[in-house]
Amino acid sequence: PGASSSQAAQQALRDRQEQLEKLLGEPAETWPEAAAKAQYLIQLFAATPEAQDPRRKTLIAHTLDDLSRLCKDTQDQT
């Protein structure tokens, strides 16, 4: 049972990744959409060896926090 649930989770992750990558090809219509694209790309970079430098890890974390906060602020204003 553990292996099949793990495989299902991996497939769901791949499906979500494919969906996000399709959306990346489309123009963003809102700031939150643009931020979601940027967050996705930053997270991809964060998984690379180049991003493991402590200073880069800090910059990545701060940038992702900024994007989340600003999107929430934008949504709260509507």
C-alpha positions in Angstrom: 0.0 0.0 0.0 2.8 2.4 0.8 4.4 2.1 -2.6 1.2 2.7 -4.5 0.3 5.7 -2.5 3.8 7.0 -3.1 3.5 6.4 -6.8 0.1 8.2 -6.8 1.6 11.2 -5.0 4.5 11.3 -7.4 2.1 11.2 -10.4 0.0 13.9 -8.8 3.1 16.0 -8.4 4.1 15.4 -12.1 0.6 16.3 -13.2 0.6 19.5 -11.2 4.1 20.4 -12.5 2.8 19.9 -16.1 -0.2 22.0 -15.4 2.0 24.8 -14.0 4.4 24.7 -16.9 1.5 25.0 -19.4 0.4 28.1 -17.5 3.9 29.5 -17.7 3.5 29.7 -21.4 0.4 31.9 -21.1 0.5 35.6 -20.4 -0.4 36.4 -16.8 -3.6 38.4 -16.4 -3.1 39.4 -12.8 -0.2 40.2 -10.4 -0.9 37.0 -8.4 -0.7 34.9 -11.5 2.6 36.6 -12.4 3.8 36.0 -8.9 2.8 32.3 -9.0 4.9 31.9 -12.1 7.9 33.6 -10.5 7.5 31.5 -7.4 7.5 28.3 -9.4 10.6 29.3 -11.3 12.4 30.4 -8.1 11.5 27.0 -6.5 12.9 25.2 -9.5 16.1 27.2 -9.1 16.1 26.6 -5.3 16.5 22.8 -6.0 19.7 23.3 -8.0 23.3 23.0 -6.6 23.9 26.7 -7.4 21.1 27.7 -5.0 22.5 25.9 -2.0 24.8 28.8 -1.1 23.5 30.1 2.3 23.3 33.7 0.9 21.2 32.5 -2.1 19.0 30.4 0.2 18.3 33.5 2.2 17.6 35.6 -0.9 15.3 32.9 -2.2 13.4 32.6 1.0 13.0 36.4 1.3 11.8 36.7 -2.3 9.3 33.9 -1.9 8.0 35.6 1.3 7.7 38.9 -0.5 5.8 37.5 -3.4 3.4 35.7 -1.0 2.9 38.7 1.2 2.3 41.1 -1.8 -0.1 38.7 -3.4 -2.1 38.4 -0.2 -2.1 42.2 0.2 -3.4 42.5 -3.4 -6.1 40.0 -2.8 -7.1 41.6 0.5 -7.6 45.0 -1.4 -10.1 43.5 -3.8 
